[in-house]
Amino acid sequence: MGIATIRGSSSWLTIASIALLLLSQVATSFTSPPPPLHVPPSRQSTITAPSSSQTALHVTASSTEYDVVKVDLTDGRDYPIYIGSDFTDDEASALLRSHVHGKRVLLITNDRIAPMYLEKYQKLLEGPEGGGTKVDTVVLPDGEENKTFDCMSMILDRALELGLDRKSTFVALGGGVIGDMVGFASAIYLRGVNFIQVR
């Protein structure tokens, strides 16, 4: 199963996020327990059982079926969670790109995930033949001990070096530390930019 979360950034401290597990191979490619990209059955039932602030919808996109759980928040900050697997590259690219604001993306991951997935997701975010979206990257060291101001500075310094504006989108490739670091960076960079998390 995969999971994707999207939040729009409409105010200066709103954090936006997408978490998207596109292929079942992602979860099985990690060998150290628990697999960082695996959604345990107990979490799946929690996610797919809507509460008063959630509504569920089943969707078929091309040949891939997935569920969407909408999380209702105030002030237009609602976001959907996508739950599915085995997306084709075209489907994954279209879904990700539909939530990119502007034409610039900063894709951030760690040195464990980068060799396996960085190039693939860079191409998915760029779209067919570049698609007009420029995707730059940052690779952080892996591990909880690297949740530091130095690593946060690597993200923010790169964004400033590239001259990214408020229409830019930060994409976290991975969960845990990467999601925390990139989510926070997106909230404070230029008073808040769009944030997508791919898990």
FENDANOR-V469358 format. One line per field, one symbol per residue. psi: psi as a letter, one per 20 degrees, with the letter a starting at -180 (. if undefined). Layout:
# FENDANOR-V469358
psi=???
This chain:
# FENDANOR-V469358
psi=qrpppppqnirhjppqqppoohqhhghiiphpqqphjpoqhhhghggioqahjqqqppqoodipqrqpppoprrkkjqqqppoarkqrgggggggghijppajppooparighghhiggghghghhaplhjipporqpoqqqqhijmrhghhhggggggghikpaiirppponracggggghggghhiokjprqpppo.
